[in-house]
Amino acid sequence: MHWQNSHLFRQCAAILVIGYGLFTAYDAVKLMINLG
């Protein structure tokens, strides 16, 4: 793997982080609705 792929790797990492953040936020909202 050459370092020319680092841009693609950063893009994939950013997508994973954003997806994880959205999933966590969705889970927190669901929990609040269940408790509220």
ZASEDREN-304282 format. One record per residue (C-alpha): residue in three letters; x, y, z. Coordinates in nm, 3 decimals, always signed. Example, Ala and Ser with C-alpha at 12.3 -4.5 7.8 and 13.67 -1.06 7.14 Angstrom:
2
(site ALA, (+1.230, -0.450, +0.780))
(site SER, (+1.367, -0.106, +0.714))
END
This chain:
36
(site MET, (+0.000, +0.000, +0.000))
(site HIS, (+0.146, +0.331, -0.109))
(site TRP, (+0.097, +0.654, +0.083))
(site GLN, (-0.088, +0.794, -0.219))
(site ASN, (-0.390, +0.611, -0.076))
(site SER, (-0.373, +0.818, +0.246))
(site HIS, (-0.632, +1.062, +0.108))
(site LEU, (-0.875, +0.777, +0.046))
(site PHE, (-0.796, +0.636, +0.391))
(site ARG, (-0.869, +0.974, +0.551))
(site GLN, (-1.200, +0.993, +0.362))
(site CYS, (-1.301, +0.647, +0.484))
(site ALA, (-1.196, +0.732, +0.839))
(site ALA, (-1.401, +1.052, +0.830))
(site ILE, (-1.708, +0.864, +0.704))
(site LEU, (-1.667, +0.606, +0.981))
(site VAL, (-1.632, +0.874, +1.250))
(site ILE, (-1.936, +1.068, +1.123))
(site GLY, (-2.142, +0.749, +1.097))
(site TYR, (-2.044, +0.646, +1.449))
(site GLY, (-2.132, +0.991, +1.581))
(site LEU, (-2.473, +0.984, +1.413))
(site PHE, (-2.541, +0.633, +1.542))
(site THR, (-2.443, +0.735, +1.897))
(site ALA, (-2.662, +1.046, +1.883))
(site TYR, (-2.955, +0.840, +1.751))
(site ASP, (-2.906, +0.588, +2.032))
(site ALA, (-2.899, +0.867, +2.293))
(site VAL, (-3.219, +1.023, +2.155))
(site LYS, (-3.390, +0.683, +2.155))
(site LEU, (-3.286, +0.631, +2.517))
(site MET, (-3.417, +0.974, +2.619))
(site ILE, (-3.751, +0.906, +2.447))
(site ASN, (-3.781, +0.574, +2.630))
(site LEU, (-3.700, +0.737, +2.964))
(site GLY, (-3.907, +1.051, +2.908))
END
